[in-house]
Amino acid sequence: MTSHADTKIDCSKVYVKQSSFSNEETGMFDGAFAAVDIKEGELVEKGLMRRLPEGFDGNTCPYIFTWSTERPNKTWGMGSGCAPYYNTCKEGTANTKMVRFFDEDRFEIYATRDIKADDELLHTYISLKWRTCFQELNEIVHKDDDSEHKAEE
């Protein structure tokens, strides 16, 4: 199925199911997966962002997006399509990258390498290292950093 040429939201190459990272230790949660083979540089998904009311504290809610480059961040958004289900990983290892158009409240997600159908889609959250709601997740994602750093020395 192809999407309408004028659509602002297109996640036709993506589906959501239980994440390959979920287990009894981490808890059960969903993830986004490639519905088809996707080539490096290809658009995976595009969508809209709805800004949340002023005063909303995104540091306490992991299900919304950091929606500015301002630090400390005061602008938070709720994403459309499958974007909320992309899980994170260490910087430089993700198979997708989200390009944010803050002034237009929209985003595009591109493949950073070739992706096979049924691969889980990951991007590095821009706020992974500093949002309090991601503290435990950040520790899990970077748990091998100390041992990797020591091995390089």
Sequence and secondary structure as in RCSB ss.txt:
>XXXX:A:sequence
MTSHADTKIDCSKVYVKQSSFSNEETGMFDGAFAAVDIKEGELVEKGLMRRLPEGFDGNTCPYIFTWSTERPNKT
WGMGSGCAPYYNTCKEGTANTKMVRFFDEDRFEIYATRDIKADDELLHTYISLKWRTCFQELNEIVHKDDDSEHK
AEE
>XXXX:A:secstr
    TT S B TTEEEEE TT BTTTB  EEEEESS B TT EEEEEEEEE  TT  GGG TTSEE SS SS   
EEEE TTGGG B   TT  SEEEEEEGGGTEEEEEESS B TT B B   TTTTT GGGHHHHHHHTTTHHHHHH
HH 
